Amino acid sequence: MNEVLRLEGLEKGYNRGKPNEIMVLRGANLTIPRGQVVALVAPSGAGKSTLLHIAGLLDTPDAGRVIVNGQDMTGAKDGARTAARRQALGFVYQFHHLLPEFTALENIVLPQLANASPRKAAEARARDLLARVGLAERASHRPSEMSGGEQQRVAFCRALANAPALMLADEPTGNLDPATSDTVFDALMELVRATGLSALIATHNLELAARMDRVLRLEDGKLVEAT
């Protein structure tokens, strides 16, 4: 299976059937092959987050199909969706959402333990990921002891903890100043390339988007290739 994500004819609206109905997705289609990094750009409110939530099995479309890592998740039950999220998907948000009472290492170990990984193996993987983003010496530090850029790099490592096939990122550098944003994005891309991961990254930053393999725009509820 060369595809990690296929979205077919996605439709999603809010207040359906009411006078104030808002249609966000109108037949959106997307295929991401293994190893490809795709930028998703659109104005605020255009539906980027909605698309990411559907692709990440956190929300369901009104119509269309969602196929993740070869599995058709359309209409799947909660247990199957949770298992797919845990095993095939990694998530990164604009705010890191690290657990404040745990160290950087522990924040990366915990999702692995939830996925039944042995602690020793989980800690070894966490240390390897931290080293890849230049944070080996921060393993024992809690989030409050790290800068915003460092916290977000830990969040990247956490997203990759269970070796997912696809990472979904919603404005992952949007909360950082430009210089820090570039440094953090470089770390993200190095991590993605080194692990052969596929990624769908929503961003307002057109310069960052241009450094990815493809750029898609969300226009009138549909995805179009940027030219």
N, CA, C and O of each residue as an XYZ file, in Angstrom:
908
protein
N       0.857     -1.191      0.000
C       0.000      0.000      0.000
C       0.891      1.239      0.000
O       1.612      1.500      0.963
N       0.830      2.005     -1.104
C       1.663      3.188     -1.226
C       1.002      4.439     -0.666
O       1.672      5.454     -0.480
N      -0.295      4.388     -0.393
C      -1.014      5.557      0.113
C      -1.163      5.484      1.627
O      -1.491      4.434      2.179
N      -0.922      6.593      2.282
C      -1.166      6.624      3.718
C      -2.494      7.306      4.038
O      -3.075      7.089      5.102
N      -2.968      8.135      3.101
C      -4.244      8.816      3.331
C      -4.966      9.038      2.009
O      -4.377      9.494      1.029
N      -6.247      8.707      2.006
C      -7.103      9.026      0.864
C      -8.420      9.576      1.399
O      -9.098      8.939      2.205
N      -8.763     10.762      0.936
C     -10.040     11.382      1.258
C     -10.835     11.490     -0.038
O     -10.345     12.026     -1.033
N     -12.050     10.985     -0.022
C     -12.863     10.961     -1.231
C     -14.187     11.679     -1.008
O     -15.006     11.258     -0.191
N     -14.382     12.746     -1.731
C     -15.664     13.435     -1.740
C     -16.160     13.893     -0.384
O     -17.344     13.755     -0.076
N     -15.262     14.437      0.432
C     -15.667     14.835      1.783
C     -16.602     16.038      1.757
O     -16.354     17.042      1.088
N     -17.673     15.896      2.503
C     -18.580     17.017      2.722
C     -18.780     17.193      4.225
O     -18.922     16.221      4.967
N     -18.788     18.442      4.651
C     -18.992     18.729      6.056
C     -19.630     20.107      6.194
O     -19.155     21.097      5.636
N     -20.724     20.135      6.957
C     -21.394     21.404      7.194
C     -21.844     21.501      8.635
O     -21.923     20.500      9.347
N     -22.134     22.700      9.049
C     -22.619     22.946     10.401
C     -23.995     23.612     10.314
O     -24.286     24.368      9.387
N     -24.826     23.305     11.307
C     -26.213     23.799     11.319
C     -26.959     23.322     10.072
O     -27.696     24.079      9.440
N     -26.748     22.059      9.738
C     -27.348     21.532      8.518
C     -28.861     21.651      8.569
O     -29.488     21.364      9.589
N     -29.441     22.079      7.447
C     -30.885     22.194      7.335
C     -31.474     23.432      7.976
O     -32.692     23.606      8.009
N     -30.589     24.309      8.496
C     -31.061     25.529      9.143
C     -30.726     26.742      8.276
O     -29.861     26.655      7.404
N     -31.394     27.859      8.502
C     -31.112     29.056      7.705
C     -29.666     29.525      7.771
O     -29.152     30.116      6.821
N     -29.006     29.254      8.914
C     -27.616     29.687      9.067
C     -26.625     28.557      8.773
O     -25.519     28.547      9.313
N     -27.014     27.616      7.927
C     -26.139     26.496      7.560
C     -24.842     27.001      6.934
O     -24.849     27.920      6.115
N     -23.741     26.392      7.330
C     -22.430     26.728      6.777
C     -21.795     25.450      6.230
O     -21.562     24.501      6.979
N     -21.522     25.428      4.950
C     -20.839     24.294      4.340
C     -19.340     24.573      4.316
O     -18.894     25.553      3.719
N     -18.569     23.708      4.966
C     -17.125     23.902      5.062
C     -16.395     23.104      3.988
O     -15.492     23.618      3.329
N     -16.791     21.848      3.817
C     -16.181     20.997      2.790
C     -17.249     20.615      1.771
O     -18.369     20.242      2.121
N     -16.869     20.718      0.509
C     -17.825     20.449     -0.572
C     -17.204     19.498     -1.594
O     -16.895     19.895     -2.717
N     -17.030     18.265     -1.201
C     -16.456     17.282     -2.124
C     -14.945     17.324     -2.178
O     -14.365     17.194     -3.256
N     -14.296     17.503     -1.043
C     -12.831     17.574     -0.993
C     -12.212     16.197     -1.225
O     -12.652     15.203     -0.645
N     -11.189     16.148     -2.076
C     -10.472     14.908     -2.393
C      -8.979     15.102     -2.138
O      -8.429     16.174     -2.390
N      -8.339     14.061     -1.639
C      -6.903     14.145     -1.346
C      -6.312     12.751     -1.268
O      -6.895     11.841     -0.679
N      -5.137     12.601     -1.878
C      -4.363     11.374     -1.739
C      -2.932     11.749     -1.371
O      -2.304     12.563     -2.049
N      -2.417     11.153     -0.295
C      -1.035     11.390      0.117
C      -0.282     10.066      0.054
O      -0.588      9.151      0.818
N       0.699      9.946     -0.842
C       1.503      8.728     -0.885
C       2.511      8.668      0.255
O       2.794      9.673      0.907
N       3.034      7.503      0.478
C       3.991      7.300      1.561
C       5.231      8.168      1.337
O       5.792      8.201      0.242
N       5.646      8.869      2.393
C       6.858      9.667      2.341
C       6.682     11.086      1.836
O       7.658     11.831      1.757
N       5.465     11.482      1.492
C       5.244     12.827      0.952
C       4.802     13.804      2.043
O       4.037     13.448      2.940
N       5.297     15.041      1.951
C       4.936     16.099      2.895
C       4.107     17.133      2.142
O       4.570     17.724      1.166
N       2.882     17.344      2.601
C       1.935     18.202      1.901
C       1.573     19.394      2.767
O       1.227     19.237      3.938
N       1.653     20.596      2.187
C       1.230     21.817      2.869
C      -0.233     22.088      2.537
O      -0.665     21.913      1.398
N      -0.980     22.513      3.533
C      -2.380     22.880      3.364
C      -2.515     24.346      3.746
O      -2.304     24.710      4.903
N      -2.867     25.192      2.775
C      -2.978     26.623      3.044
C      -4.384     27.105      2.726
O      -5.020     26.643      1.779
N      -4.849     28.037      3.534
C      -6.175     28.630      3.347
C      -6.337     29.721      4.391
O      -5.654     29.700      5.415
N      -7.228     30.673      4.150
C      -7.480     31.709      5.160
C      -8.101     31.100      6.412
O      -8.646     29.997      6.367
N      -8.017     31.816      7.520
C      -8.665     31.372      8.752
C     -10.164     31.219      8.504
O     -10.788     32.054      7.850
N     -10.722     30.145      9.036
C     -12.146     29.909      8.886
C     -12.540     29.185      7.621
O     -13.722     28.929      7.392
N     -11.543     28.844      6.781
C     -11.866     28.184      5.507
C     -12.111     26.682      5.672
O     -12.674     26.045      4.781
N     -11.688     26.108      6.816
C     -11.951     24.697      7.045
C     -10.736     23.812      7.179
O     -10.860     22.588      7.155
N      -9.536     24.416      7.324
C      -8.327     23.595      7.449
C      -8.401     22.662      8.645
O      -8.130     21.467      8.531
N      -8.768     23.213      9.788
C      -8.815     22.391     11.002
C      -9.882     21.305     10.885
O      -9.678     20.181     11.344
N     -11.003     21.632     10.280
C     -12.052     20.630     10.079
C     -11.535     19.482      9.227
O     -11.769     18.316      9.543
N     -10.835     19.808      8.148
C     -10.273     18.776      7.276
C      -9.278     17.910      8.035
O      -9.298     16.685      7.907
N      -8.402     18.539      8.829
C      -7.419     17.783      9.601
C      -8.092     16.881     10.631
O      -7.663     15.745     10.833
N      -9.129     17.370     11.277
C      -9.833     16.560     12.279
C     -10.514     15.354     11.646
O     -10.555     14.278     12.243
N     -11.045     15.527     10.448
C     -11.658     14.391      9.751
C     -10.586     13.408      9.305
O     -10.746     12.199      9.472
N      -9.499     13.912      8.743
C      -8.405     13.038      8.316
C      -7.812     12.291      9.500
O      -7.379     11.146      9.368
N      -7.794     12.950     10.668
C      -7.231     12.333     11.866
C      -8.228     11.541     12.679
O      -7.920     11.116     13.792
N      -9.423     11.333     12.144
C     -10.464     10.504     12.768
C     -10.944     11.084     14.095
O     -11.416     10.359     14.972
N     -10.815     12.405     14.226
C     -11.346     13.085     15.407
C     -12.753     13.619     15.147
O     -13.462     14.002     16.078
N     -13.145     13.641     13.889
C     -14.472     14.098     13.479
C     -14.908     13.238     12.309
O     -14.092     12.546     11.700
N     -16.175     13.279     11.999
C     -16.700     12.481     10.884
C     -17.311     13.403      9.836
O     -17.901     14.426     10.183
N     -17.177     13.052      8.547
C     -17.776     13.873      7.502
C     -19.265     13.570      7.369
O     -19.740     12.525      7.815
N     -19.985     14.487      6.758
C     -21.397     14.225      6.449
C     -21.519     13.261      5.283
O     -22.496     12.519      5.175
N     -20.520     13.277      4.411
C     -20.482     12.365      3.265
C     -19.032     12.208      2.842
O     -18.192     13.057      3.139
N     -18.743     11.107      2.141
C     -17.392     10.852      1.665
C     -16.720      9.725      2.426
O     -17.283      9.168      3.368
N     -15.509      9.398      2.004
C     -14.750      8.293      2.581
C     -13.413      8.769      3.112
O     -12.795      9.685      2.568
N     -12.975      8.120      4.201
C     -11.678      8.394      4.811
C     -10.935      7.072      4.913
O     -11.360      6.167      5.631
N      -9.826      6.962      4.193
C      -9.038      5.728      4.177
C      -7.656      6.053      4.733
O      -6.920      6.850      4.151
N      -7.307      5.440      5.853
C      -6.052      5.713      6.550
C      -5.178      4.472      6.523
O      -5.555      3.416      7.032
N      -3.994      4.617      5.917
C      -3.027      3.507      5.876
C      -3.659      2.225      5.327
O      -3.378      1.125      5.804
N      -4.513      2.388      4.321
C      -5.128      1.242      3.665
C      -6.416      0.751      4.284
O      -7.057     -0.151      3.744
N      -6.808      1.327      5.411
C      -8.040      0.913      6.083
C      -9.146      1.934      5.854
O      -8.967      3.123      6.116
N     -10.277      1.469      5.371
C     -11.423      2.348      5.185
C     -12.059      2.585      6.550
O     -12.651      1.680      7.137
N     -11.928      3.810      7.044
C     -12.431      4.137      8.370
C     -13.804      4.784      8.325
O     -14.326      5.211      9.355
N     -14.394      4.860      7.137
C     -15.722      5.446      7.000
C     -16.738      4.634      7.787
O     -16.960      3.458      7.496
N     -17.345      5.248      8.764
C     -18.337      4.537      9.562
C     -17.762      3.593     10.589
O     -18.507      2.832     11.208
N     -16.436      3.618     10.792
C     -15.817      2.719     11.774
C     -16.276      3.076     13.183
O     -16.581      4.233     13.473
N     -16.322      2.078     14.048
C     -16.722      2.301     15.437
C     -15.614      2.995     16.213
O     -14.467      3.048     15.771
N     -15.975      3.523     17.371
C     -15.044      4.314     18.164
C     -13.764      3.561     18.498
O     -12.675      4.132     18.448
N     -13.889      2.288     18.839
C     -12.708      1.504     19.210
C     -11.719      1.385     18.067
O     -10.510      1.493     18.272
N     -12.230      1.160     16.859
C     -11.370      1.041     15.685
C     -10.724      2.374     15.343
O      -9.562      2.424     14.938
N     -11.477      3.450     15.507
C     -10.938      4.780     15.228
C      -9.841      5.140     16.233
O      -8.814      5.710     15.863
N     -10.066      4.804     17.505
C      -9.062      5.075     18.532
C      -7.789      4.289     18.251
O      -6.690      4.829     18.380
N      -7.920      3.025     17.870
C      -6.760      2.196     17.570
C      -5.985      2.753     16.379
O      -4.754      2.775     16.392
N      -6.701      3.202     15.351
C      -6.039      3.766     14.174
C      -5.314      5.059     14.520
O      -4.205      5.300     14.043
N      -5.938      5.891     15.352
C      -5.270      7.133     15.765
C      -3.995      6.831     16.540
O      -2.976      7.497     16.357
N      -4.058      5.832     17.399
C      -2.914      5.513     18.248
C      -1.766      4.904     17.449
O      -0.598      5.160     17.745
N      -2.089      4.106     16.447
C      -1.070      3.331     15.749
C      -0.608      3.945     14.432
O       0.546      3.766     14.045
N      -1.490      4.668     13.735
C      -1.148      5.129     12.385
C      -0.986      6.627     12.264
O      -0.459      7.111     11.262
N      -1.433      7.380     13.273
C      -1.466      8.837     13.154
C      -0.718      9.523     14.283
O      -0.707      9.048     15.419
N      -0.096     10.644     13.956
C       0.520     11.503     14.957
C      -0.025     12.906     14.790
O      -0.275     13.339     13.665
N      -0.216     13.628     15.890
C      -0.830     14.948     15.851
C       0.086     15.999     16.471
O       0.709     15.774     17.509
N       0.151     17.156     15.805
C       0.863     18.313     16.351
C      -0.042     19.523     16.180
O      -0.631     19.730     15.118
N      -0.145     20.315     17.236
C      -1.009     21.496     17.192
C      -0.172     22.763     17.358
O       1.028     22.697     17.627
N      -0.824     23.920     17.194
C      -0.137     25.194     17.338
C       0.444     25.344     18.742
O       1.550     25.860     18.904
N      -0.289     24.899     19.749
C       0.194     24.898     21.127
C       0.608     23.469     21.470
O      -0.074     22.514     21.099
N       1.703     23.329     22.166
C       2.327     22.011     22.326
C       1.496     21.025     23.134
O       1.569     19.823     22.878
N       0.711     21.489     24.101
C      -0.129     20.615     24.924
C       0.667     19.514     25.627
O       0.153     18.413     25.830
N       1.900     19.799     25.995
C       2.672     18.832     26.779
C       2.098     18.765     28.189
O       1.528     19.736     28.686
N       2.254     17.609     28.825
C       1.798     17.452     30.203
C       2.818     18.129     31.123
O       3.974     17.710     31.173
N       2.405     19.169     31.850
C       3.381     20.004     32.566
C       4.103     19.305     33.702
O       5.216     19.689     34.062
N       3.478     18.281     34.270
C       4.088     17.629     35.425
C       5.108     16.561     35.033
O       5.761     15.980     35.900
N       5.245     16.302     33.745
C       6.166     15.270     33.269
C       7.335     15.894     32.509
O       7.219     16.989     31.957
N       8.456     15.182     32.489
C       9.629     15.661     31.753
C       9.421     15.467     30.253
O       8.461     14.835     29.814
N      10.352     16.031     29.482
C      10.311     15.853     28.037
C      10.327     14.361     27.685
O       9.537     13.899     26.862
N      11.221     13.630     28.310
C      11.315     12.196     28.059
C       9.992     11.498     28.380
O       9.501     10.694     27.587
N       9.423     11.806     29.533
C       8.184     11.146     29.959
C       7.023     11.486     29.032
O       6.167     10.638     28.780
N       6.982     12.712     28.522
C       5.918     13.087     27.599
C       5.956     12.252     26.322
O       4.923     12.020     25.694
N       7.145     11.806     25.942
C       7.287     10.987     24.734
C       7.108      9.505     25.047
O       6.679      8.733     24.189
N       7.432      9.115     26.259
C       7.291      7.712     26.668
C       5.818      7.333     26.874
O       5.404      6.233     26.509
N       5.041      8.232     27.452
C       3.663      7.898     27.826
C       2.803      7.374     26.676
O       2.130      6.360     26.863
N       2.785      8.008     25.486
C       1.972      7.443     24.411
C       2.424      6.054     23.979
O       1.621      5.254     23.498
N       3.709      5.772     24.152
C       4.206      4.436     23.803
C       3.720      3.399     24.811
O       3.359      2.283     24.437
N       3.713      3.772     26.089
C       3.209      2.847     27.104
C       1.722      2.573     26.881
O       1.249      1.456     27.087
N       0.988      3.615     26.455
C      -0.434      3.431     26.161
C      -0.645      2.501     24.975
O      -1.711      1.907     24.815
N       0.390      2.386     24.147
C       0.334      1.496     22.988
C       1.010      0.157     23.265
O       1.338     -0.591     22.344
N       1.216     -0.136     24.571
C       1.748     -1.421     25.047
C       3.218     -1.651     24.723
O       3.653     -2.799     24.637
N       3.993     -0.579     24.540
C       5.433     -0.742     24.337
C       6.124     -0.957     25.683
O       5.731     -0.342     26.674
N       7.147     -1.817     25.740
C       7.909     -1.988     26.988
C       8.592     -0.675     27.372
O       9.032      0.076     26.502
N       8.679     -0.404     28.662
C       9.217      0.879     29.112
C      10.638      1.112     28.606
O      10.950      2.210     28.145
N      11.492      0.116     28.683
C      12.884      0.317     28.267
C      12.959      0.711     26.793
O      13.715      1.611     26.427
N      12.180      0.042     25.951
C      12.167      0.365     24.521
C      11.580      1.760     24.293
O      12.047      2.511     23.437
N      10.547      2.094     25.075
C       9.914      3.403     24.943
C      10.889      4.520     25.304
O      10.943      5.545     24.625
N      11.651      4.323     26.363
C      12.611      5.335     26.772
C      13.738      5.466     25.748
O      14.213      6.571     25.483
N      14.164      4.349     25.177
C      15.222      4.393     24.163
C      14.755      5.160     22.930
O      15.505      5.961     22.372
N      13.519      4.914     22.506
C      12.996      5.636     21.351
C      12.851      7.124     21.672
O      13.161      7.972     20.835
N      12.386      7.442     22.869
C      12.226      8.842     23.256
C      13.570      9.565     23.229
O      13.663     10.692     22.743
N      14.601      8.922     23.747
C      15.926      9.551     23.753
C      16.448      9.744     22.324
O      17.067     10.761     22.012
N      16.192      8.765     21.474
C      16.622      8.871     20.072
C      15.925     10.042     19.372
O      16.567     10.812     18.658
N      14.619     10.174     19.578
C      13.868     11.259     18.953
C      14.338     12.622     19.463
O      14.505     13.557     18.680
N      14.549     12.731     20.771
C      15.034     13.989     21.326
C      16.409     14.356     20.753
O      16.680     15.524     20.477
N      17.256     13.365     20.581
C      18.579     13.622     20.010
C      18.459     14.110     18.571
O      19.236     14.961     18.139
N      17.508     13.589     17.840
C      17.323     13.972     16.432
C      16.928     15.441     16.285
O      17.232     16.071     15.272
N      16.249     15.984     17.298
C      15.843     17.397     17.219
C      16.718     18.287     18.108
O      16.354     19.424     18.406
N      17.874     17.759     18.528
C      18.835     18.556     19.273
C      18.476     18.826     20.719
O      18.899     19.829     21.293
N      17.689     17.924     21.315
C      17.247     18.149     22.693
C      17.653     17.021     23.641
O      17.006     16.801     24.665
N      18.702     16.322     23.303
C      19.135     15.209     24.156
C      19.375     15.655     25.589
O      19.070     14.921     26.530
N      19.921     16.860     25.760
C      20.239     17.339     27.103
C      19.017     17.877     27.846
O      19.122     18.242     29.017
N      17.873     17.930     27.190
C      16.648     18.426     27.815
C      15.726     17.298     28.264
O      14.602     17.561     28.692
N      16.170     16.070     28.177
C      15.315     14.919     28.469
C      14.666     14.983     29.848
O      13.516     14.574     30.010
N      15.387     15.490     30.835
C      14.879     15.499     32.209
C      14.195     16.818     32.578
O      13.815     17.016     33.732
N      14.041     17.702     31.624
C      13.430     19.015     31.885
C      11.922     18.961     31.679
O      11.428     18.298     30.768
N      11.209     19.662     32.533
C       9.756     19.797     32.355
C       9.468     20.940     31.381
O      10.338     21.779     31.146
N       8.259     20.987     30.810
C       7.937     22.029     29.837
C       8.221     23.449     30.318
O       8.677     24.286     29.539
N       7.958     23.727     31.596
C       8.172     25.074     32.124
C       9.644     25.471     32.134
O       9.967     26.650     32.277
N      10.529     24.504     31.984
C      11.964     24.762     31.996
C      12.538     24.869     30.582
O      13.753     24.958     30.405
N      11.663     24.859     29.584
C      12.102     24.908     28.189
C      11.491     26.108     27.480
O      10.467     26.638     27.911
N      12.124     26.534     26.391
C      11.596     27.630     25.587
C      10.413     27.125     24.750
O      10.167     25.922     24.662
N       9.692     28.066     24.142
C       8.565     27.676     23.305
C       8.978     26.800     22.145
O       8.288     25.834     21.820
N      10.098     27.123     21.514
C      10.585     26.309     20.405
C      10.986     24.912     20.851
O      10.741     23.933     20.147
N      11.601     24.824     22.022
C      11.986     23.512     22.553
C      10.746     22.683     22.893
O      10.702     21.485     22.616
N       9.753     23.315     23.487
C       8.516     22.606     23.813
C       7.859     22.050     22.551
O       7.358     20.925     22.550
N       7.865     22.838     21.485
C       7.227     22.367     20.258
C       8.017     21.233     19.622
O       7.424     20.334     19.025
N       9.330     21.253     19.736
C      10.125     20.132     19.217
C       9.846     18.860     20.013
O       9.822     17.768     19.446
N       9.637     18.993     21.318
C       9.238     17.829     22.122
C       7.874     17.316     21.647
O       7.643     16.109     21.585
N       6.980     18.243     21.314
C       5.657     17.847     20.812
C       5.785     17.070     19.503
O       5.034     16.122     19.273
N       6.728     17.460     18.642
C       6.960     16.703     17.409
C       7.387     15.279     17.747
O       6.891     14.311     17.170
N       8.320     15.172     18.697
C       8.807     13.838     19.083
C       7.670     12.991     19.649
O       7.565     11.802     19.348
N       6.828     13.603     20.461
C       5.683     12.873     21.003
C       4.763     12.376     19.886
O       4.259     11.255     19.946
N       4.547     13.210     18.873
C       3.681     12.819     17.761
C       4.249     11.626     17.007
O       3.499     10.838     16.432
N       5.580     11.489     17.007
C       6.224     10.397     16.278
C       6.551      9.200     17.167
O       7.144      8.223     16.710
N       6.158      9.283     18.443
C       6.565      8.264     19.414
C       6.202      6.856     18.978
O       7.007      5.936     19.122
N       4.993      6.677     18.445
C       4.539      5.335     18.072
C       4.761      5.012     16.600
O       4.099      4.138     16.040
N       5.704      5.732     15.973
C       6.070      5.498     14.577
C       4.853      5.471     13.656
O       4.616      4.470     12.979
N       4.074      6.563     13.621
C       2.887      6.587     12.775
C       3.254      6.620     11.298
O       4.398      6.893     10.935
N       2.278      6.342     10.459
C       2.479      6.452      9.017
C       2.274      7.881      8.546
O       2.844      8.296      7.537
N       1.458      8.635      9.279
C       1.083      9.978      8.860
C       1.061     10.925     10.053
O       0.514     10.605     11.108
N       1.666     12.095      9.866
C       1.569     13.143     10.883
C       0.656     14.246     10.363
O       0.771     14.676      9.215
N      -0.249     14.694     11.221
C      -1.140     15.805     10.912
C      -0.770     16.967     11.819
O      -0.746     16.823     13.042
N      -0.485     18.114     11.227
C      -0.030     19.262     12.015
C      -0.853     20.490     11.661
O      -1.000     20.834     10.488
N      -1.388     21.149     12.685
C      -2.238     22.320     12.500
C      -1.483     23.560     12.979
O      -1.400     23.821     14.179
N      -0.933     24.322     12.026
C      -0.148     25.522     12.336
C       0.922     25.231     13.401
O       0.946     25.892     14.439
N       1.798     24.258     13.159
C       2.731     23.839     14.218
C       3.742     24.888     14.639
O       4.323     24.784     15.719
N       3.965     25.907     13.800
C       4.902     26.973     14.195
C       4.183     28.316     14.335
O       4.833     29.355     14.444
N       2.855     28.303     14.335
C       2.089     29.539     14.342
C       2.191     30.349     15.609
O       1.862     31.535     15.611
N       2.640     29.734     16.692
C       2.723     30.432     17.977
C       4.147     30.906     18.290
O       4.444     31.327     19.408
N       5.030     30.828     17.266
C       6.439     31.144     17.499
C       6.860     32.375     16.693
O       6.255     32.687     15.667
N       7.891     33.066     17.158
C       8.411     34.194     16.393
C       9.091     33.668     15.133
O       9.434     32.488     15.076
N       9.297     34.527     14.104
C       9.809     34.047     12.813
C      11.112     33.269     12.888
O      11.245     32.228     12.245
N      12.076     33.753     13.661
C      13.368     33.063     13.740
C      13.213     31.687     14.372
O      13.757     30.703     13.871
N      12.474     31.621     15.468
C      12.242     30.339     16.135
C      11.426     29.417     15.236
O      11.665     28.210     15.194
N      10.463     29.990     14.519
C       9.632     29.205     13.612
C      10.478     28.485     12.576
O      10.260     27.304     12.304
N      11.451     29.195     11.994
C      12.318     28.576     10.986
C      13.129     27.434     11.593
O      13.262     26.371     10.987
N      13.668     27.654     12.786
C      14.475     26.618     13.445
C      13.636     25.387     13.757
O      14.067     24.258     13.528
N      12.446     25.609     14.276
C      11.572     24.503     14.640
C      11.095     23.764     13.389
O      11.016     22.535     13.381
N      10.781     24.512     12.340
C      10.338     23.864     11.099
C      11.463     23.020     10.503
O      11.215     21.920     10.009
N      12.690     23.520     10.545
C      13.830     22.737     10.070
C      13.929     21.419     10.834
O      14.153     20.363     10.243
N      13.760     21.494     12.154
C      13.819     20.281     12.976
C      12.706     19.319     12.607
O      12.914     18.108     12.550
N      11.520     19.865     12.356
C      10.391     19.026     11.968
C      10.668     18.315     10.657
O      10.454     17.108     10.552
N      11.141     19.047      9.654
C      11.391     18.445      8.350
C      12.498     17.401      8.411
O      12.414     16.365      7.751
N      13.534     17.669      9.200
C      14.609     16.681      9.344
C      14.070     15.404      9.981
O      14.433     14.298      9.580
N      13.213     15.566     10.964
C      12.621     14.418     11.647
C      11.733     13.625     10.694
O      11.782     12.396     10.666
N      10.923     14.338      9.915
C      10.024     13.685      8.958
C      10.826     12.932      7.901
O      10.528     11.777      7.595
N      11.837     13.583      7.348
C      12.644     12.939      6.295
C      13.407     11.732      6.835
O      13.511     10.704      6.164
N      13.936     11.861      8.038
C      14.737     10.776      8.611
C      13.903      9.540      8.900
O      14.418      8.423      8.868
N      12.624      9.730      9.182
C      11.772      8.589      9.541
C      10.905      8.109      8.375
O      10.168      7.134      8.520
N      10.982      8.785      7.214
C      10.183      8.375      6.063
C       8.703      8.615      6.244
O       7.875      7.963      5.608
N       8.370      9.559      7.120
C       6.986      9.839      7.463
C       6.293     10.628      6.363
O       6.940     11.378      5.631
N       4.983     10.463      6.243
C       4.151     11.349      5.437
C       3.561     12.391      6.377
O       3.412     12.146      7.574
N       3.225     13.560      5.825
C       2.688     14.617      6.679
C       1.734     15.514      5.904
O       1.920     15.776      4.715
N       0.712     15.976      6.608
C      -0.206     16.996      6.109
C      -0.129     18.139      7.105
O      -0.547     17.997      8.254
N       0.409     19.280      6.665
C       0.725     20.381      7.567
C      -0.027     21.632      7.139
O       0.214     22.177      6.062
N      -0.933     22.077      7.986
C      -1.658     23.316      7.731
C      -0.808     24.488      8.197
O      -0.274     24.470      9.306
N      -0.681     25.507      7.352
C       0.127     26.657      7.715
C      -0.340     27.903      6.984
O      -0.850     27.826      5.866
N      -0.160     29.067      7.631
C      -0.375     30.351      6.981
C       0.901     30.843      6.313
O       0.865     31.764      5.497
N       2.027     30.229      6.660
C       3.334     30.697      6.215
C       3.644     30.132      4.824
O       3.976     28.955      4.685
N       3.533     30.971      3.811
C       3.718     30.505      2.436
C       5.170     30.135      2.146
O       5.434     29.291      1.290
N       6.116     30.760      2.855
C       7.522     30.399      2.666
C       7.780     28.982      3.170
O       8.489     28.208      2.528
N       7.200     28.647      4.323
C       7.343     27.276      4.823
C       6.628     26.301      3.918
O       7.142     25.218      3.637
N       5.448     26.673      3.459
C       4.667     25.788      2.578
C       5.461     25.442      1.323
O       5.418     24.305      0.854
N       6.179     26.410      0.784
C       6.925     26.198     -0.457
C       8.072     25.204     -0.284
O       8.588     24.681     -1.271
N       8.469     24.941      0.945
C       9.561     23.997      1.196
C       9.072     22.556      1.306
O       9.875     21.638      1.478
N       7.773     22.355      1.209
C       7.220     20.994      1.268
C       7.070     20.426     -0.144
O       7.287     21.138     -1.124
N       6.705     19.165     -0.251
C       6.650     18.497     -1.548
C       5.500     18.992     -2.420
O       5.641     19.094     -3.639
N       4.373     19.297     -1.802
C       3.191     19.792     -2.524
C       2.526     20.862     -1.687
O       2.632     20.871     -0.460
N       1.835     21.770     -2.371
C       1.050     22.782     -1.675
C      -0.377     22.711     -2.192
O      -0.621     22.827     -3.393
N      -1.326     22.517     -1.263
C      -2.741     22.470     -1.606
C      -3.450     23.655     -0.968
O      -3.144     24.042      0.160
N      -4.394     24.224     -1.697
C      -5.230     25.287     -1.165
C      -6.644     24.757     -0.976
O      -7.147     23.977     -1.785
N      -7.267     25.191      0.097
C      -8.662     24.856      0.340
C      -9.496     26.039     -0.136
O      -9.485     27.112      0.468
N     -10.216     25.823     -1.226
C     -11.007     26.894     -1.840
C     -12.441     26.424     -2.029
O     -12.692     25.404     -2.671
N     -13.367     27.168     -1.471
C     -14.789     26.842     -1.621
C     -15.081     25.391     -1.260
O     -15.910     24.732     -1.888
N     -14.380     24.905     -0.231
C     -14.649     23.565      0.262
C     -13.982     22.448     -0.503
O     -14.234     21.275     -0.227
N     -13.129     22.789     -1.469
C     -12.426     21.767     -2.248
C     -10.931     22.025     -2.210
O     -10.494     23.156     -2.002
N     -10.145     20.969     -2.413
C      -8.705     21.081     -2.410
C      -8.196     21.212     -3.836
O      -8.561     20.433     -4.717
N      -7.337     22.220     -4.050
C      -6.766     22.433     -5.382
C      -5.250     22.563     -5.244
O      -4.752     23.087     -4.248
N      -4.540     22.092     -6.230
C      -3.082     22.201     -6.236
C      -2.683     23.660     -6.448
O      -3.184     24.322     -7.356
N      -1.784     24.151     -5.610
C      -1.275     25.502     -5.792
C      -0.305     25.535     -6.962
O       0.468     24.599     -7.167
N      -0.352     26.590     -7.705
C       0.530     26.697     -8.877
C       1.519     27.825     -8.698
O       2.343     28.069     -9.580
